[in-house]
Amino acid sequence: MNKSSQDKYEEYAGIVEGFRTHGKGLSDVICRVRRVVGDSGLGSAASEKIGDIETRFSAVQNGISELINSLPSSAMVREESLRGPPVIVRCKQWDDYKVQALNANTVSFLCRAEEKAFQVDALKEGRVYTYSGQMPNDITFLRAWLSRELCVEENRVLEGILAIG
């Protein structure tokens, strides 16, 4: 029995949603463990174990993403094409932004030294979350700080601007 395109799409959407939900949950747990280990002073051995777990989890996430992306496009309609352009959410408070942008797919930041300000954008679930704030005194650690604050792998934090096209 052949599945209709709608059935195939629904099955595909279920896989993608399951991956997002469970992947986000595990990312949250890893982030919390990293904070607990950092706060408890358990030392470099525990930090190395957390780093190893993050590396393995990232490899699994990438593998599943590649597998999902390799599914025949003729059989499925990409979920992103059905959603339309992303919604832009501009947050005035860092705490609000942090909650919304936690575990984002991609984070970008741009420093405006002449204004001593920075802007950070996060792409998550079809929405772009934006925050502008005062630049810290030492911007060399801004990428690492954003990575920790938003529980996003540092290689997903980019200097630049997220543009909607």
N, C-alpha and C positions, 0 to 999 in steps of 0.2 A: 504494500500500500504506500503510495507516494504521499509525502507530506506536502501540504500547500505552502506557499511562500509565507503566509501569515503564521502558520504553525512553526515553520522554521525560524521565522523572526522571533516569535515568542520564546522558543527554546533558547535561541541565541541570547535574547535579552535577559532571560533567567540566569544563564551562565554568567554573563557580564555583571549583573546585579549581585549575584552570589559572590563572585570574586571581589567586587568592590566592598560589599558589606563585611565579609570575613577578613579580607585583606586589611581593611581599615581597622577592624577590631584588633587584629594582631599587631598592627602598627601602633595602635594606642597602648597596648600592653607593653610592647618593647620600649616605647617612649617613657612610660611610667617606671618601668624597671630601671632604665638608664638614669632617670632622675633620682630614684631611691638609692641606687648604687653610688651616684655622685654625692648625694647628701649624707650617706652613711659613712663615707670614708673607708670603704672596704679595700681600697687599693687598686693597683694597676691590673692585677690578675682578674679581678671581677670585671673591670672595665674592658679588658681584652676579650673576655667571654661574651660580654654584651656586644662588642664590636663584631665578633665572629658570628653571633646570632643575626645581627643586622645585615651583615654581608650575605649570609646564606638566605635570609628572607628576601632580600633585594633580588638575589639571583632567581629565586622561585617566582617572585612577582614579575620580573622581566620575562622569564620563560613562559609564564601563563599569558602575559600580554602579547608576546610574539605569536603564541599559538592562536589566540583569539583573533589577532590581526591577520593571520594567514588563512582564516576560514574563507571559503569562496564567496566573493562579494556578489556573485550572481544569485546565490541561494539566500543571502541575507541582506537586509538593508542596514547600513551602519546607523547605530542609535543616535550619533551626533547629528546626522543629517535630518532627523525628524524633530529635533529640539529647536532649531532656529538659532539665531545669534545669542551669545551669552548675555545674561543680565549683569549689569554693573552695580555693585553694592558699595557705597562709599561710607566707611565707618569713621566717626569722629573720635571714638575712644579706643585706645589700644586693646583693652581687655575685651571689648566687643569684637574687634577685628581678629584677635587671637583665637577666640572661640570659633568664629566662623571659618577661619582659614586653616585651622588645625588639620594636618595631614593632607594638604593641598597637593594637586598633581604637579604644579610648577609654581615657583615663586620668583618674582623679579623685583629688583630694587634699583633706584636711581638716586644718587646723592647730588644735591644742589649746594655746593660749598659756599657760594656767594650768599645764599640765604640761610646757611647752616641748617638745612632741612633735608629730609629724605622722603621718598615715596616708595611704598612697597605694594605690589599687586600679587594676588594669589588666584590661580585658576583651580576651581574645585567644582565638580558636578555641574558643569555648564554655566557657572557664575564666576565673575571676576570680582574679587573683594579688594578694595583699595583703601590704603591708610596713608596719611601724610603726617609727619611729626618732626620734632627737633632732632637733629643729628647728634649722636653721642660724640663725646670728645675724641674718642679713638675709633675711627671708622674702619680700621684694618680688620677688626673682628666682627663687622656688621653681618657678613655672610654666615659665619659660624653661629652668631647670636640668633639670627633669624631662623636658621636650621633647627637650633635647640628649642626656641620659643614656639615654633609652629610644628614641631615633630615631622620635619621634612628632611630627607637626605640632603646633605650639603651640595651634592652634585645636581640637585634639582632647584637650587637657589642661584639665579642668574642676575648679573648686573645688566640692566637695560629696562625696557618697557614692554609689557604685554600689550599687544595691539589686536584689535578685533578687525578681521578683514573679510 
